[in-house]
Amino acid sequence: MDNFKRQFKQGDDYCDIRADYRSLISIGKSVEETEDLLLRAYCPKEGDLLFTPTFWLSLGICEWETGRLTPRTKEEALYCLSLYQETVEQRLAAGPNERLSDMLQFFRETQEM
């Protein structure tokens, strides 16, 4: 699990969202304002399913780690995690895969946060 978690948190998308989140919070934006600004910046098209799950999961982790997880972000991130988890579970049913097992463990532990 640590391997996938490390890879996710070192990914460009997560790092960019985290940096922008910290920057906006540091200049006095509220968490809600920050969410709205980041959502417009990273997901300009409403319902953009190619990036939206990564966005909400990244933002959820950022907010949770700073003790500012909002109900909106929590709900969106948990929904995205459930989509990822369902897909990974289906693929694991076809046969063992260490990377997918790592991903699944990461999703489960993140949901518990």
BAMAR-745094 format. One record per residue (C-alpha): residue number from 0; residue in one letter; y, z, x. Coordinates in nm, 3 decimals. Last residue first. Layout:
BAMAR-745094
 seq type   north      up    east
 NUM    A       Y       Z       X
...
This chain:
BAMAR-745094
 seq type   north      up    east
 112    M   0.854   0.728  -0.986
 111    E   0.514   0.677  -1.147
 110    Q   0.586   0.308  -1.201
 109    T   0.651   0.273  -0.828
 108    E   0.312   0.425  -0.748
 107    R   0.135   0.182  -0.981
 106    F   0.323  -0.119  -0.850
 105    F   0.258  -0.025  -0.486
 104    Q  -0.113   0.027  -0.558
 103    L  -0.131  -0.315  -0.723
 102    M   0.040  -0.478  -0.429
 101    D  -0.201  -0.323  -0.179
 100    S  -0.498  -0.435  -0.391
  99    L  -0.346  -0.783  -0.396
  98    R  -0.318  -0.780  -0.016
  97    E  -0.676  -0.652   0.025
  96    N  -0.835  -0.911  -0.205
  95    P  -1.157  -0.842  -0.391
  94    G  -1.274  -1.100  -0.643
  93    A  -1.191  -1.277  -0.967
  92    A  -1.091  -0.950  -1.133
  91    L  -0.834  -0.911  -0.858
  90    R  -0.646  -1.213  -0.993
  89    Q  -0.627  -1.064  -1.341
  88    E  -0.517  -0.727  -1.203
  87    V  -0.244  -0.897  -0.999
  86    T  -0.110  -1.081  -1.304
  85    E  -0.106  -0.767  -1.519
  84    Q   0.061  -0.567  -1.243
  83    Y   0.337  -0.822  -1.196
  82    L   0.415  -0.827  -1.566
  81    S   0.396  -0.447  -1.591
  80    L   0.626  -0.415  -1.292
  79    C   0.880  -0.641  -1.460
  78    Y   0.876  -0.421  -1.773
  77    L   0.909  -0.109  -1.559
  76    A   1.208  -0.260  -1.379
  75    E   1.381  -0.358  -1.704
  74    E   1.331  -0.016  -1.865
  73    K   1.436   0.174  -1.553
  72    T   1.740  -0.049  -1.507
  71    R   1.858   0.013  -1.861
  70    P   1.779   0.387  -1.857
  69    T   1.989   0.429  -1.544
  68    L   1.846   0.538  -1.208
  67    R   2.116   0.717  -1.012
  66    G   1.923   0.948  -0.777
  65    T   2.000   0.735  -0.472
  64    E   1.637   0.634  -0.418
  63    W   1.597   0.566  -0.790
  62    E   1.901   0.339  -0.798
  61    C   1.785   0.133  -0.501
  60    I   1.425   0.115  -0.631
  59    G   1.542   0.003  -0.973
  58    L   1.777  -0.253  -0.820
  57    S   1.490  -0.408  -0.624
  56    L   1.257  -0.411  -0.926
  55    W   1.530  -0.550  -1.149
  54    F   1.622  -0.828  -0.905
  53    T   1.265  -0.924  -0.818
  52    P   1.183  -0.953  -1.188
  51    T   1.501  -1.161  -1.254
  50    F   1.440  -1.418  -0.980
  49    L   1.214  -1.686  -1.122
  48    L   1.246  -1.562  -1.478
  47    D   1.610  -1.662  -1.516
  46    G   1.652  -1.507  -1.861
  45    E   2.030  -1.515  -1.851
  44    K   2.145  -1.764  -1.591
  43    P   2.365  -1.608  -1.326
  42    C   2.086  -1.378  -1.203
  41    Y   2.196  -1.256  -0.860
  40    A   2.575  -1.239  -0.895
  39    R   2.592  -1.173  -1.268
  38    L   2.323  -0.904  -1.244
  37    L   2.495  -0.754  -0.942
  36    L   2.826  -0.719  -1.125
  35    D   2.661  -0.575  -1.437
  34    E   2.450  -0.326  -1.242
  33    T   2.750  -0.217  -1.034
  32    E   2.958  -0.160  -1.345
  31    E   2.675   0.058  -1.487
  30    V   2.637   0.250  -1.161
  29    S   3.010   0.316  -1.158
  28    K   3.224   0.134  -0.904
  27    G   3.400   0.360  -0.656
  26    I   3.421   0.154  -0.340
  25    S   3.100   0.313  -0.207
  24    I   2.906   0.222  -0.523
  23    L   2.994  -0.145  -0.476
  22    S   2.891  -0.146  -0.110
  21    R   2.569   0.043  -0.171
  20    Y   2.463  -0.200  -0.443
  19    D   2.562  -0.501  -0.231
  18    A   2.355  -0.375   0.061
  17    R   2.058  -0.289  -0.162
  16    I   2.071  -0.627  -0.337
  15    D   2.083  -0.811  -0.004
  14    C   1.801  -0.603   0.145
  13    Y   1.581  -0.650  -0.162
  12    D   1.634  -1.026  -0.167
  11    D   1.592  -1.068   0.209
  10    G   1.258  -0.887   0.220
   9    Q   1.227  -0.575   0.434
   8    K   1.171  -0.352   0.130
   7    F   0.899  -0.582  -0.002
   6    Q   0.724  -0.608   0.334
   5    R   0.729  -0.230   0.382
   4    K   0.590  -0.174   0.033
   3    F   0.321  -0.435   0.096
   2    N   0.211  -0.267   0.419
   1    D   0.241   0.083   0.280
   0    M   0.000   0.000   0.000
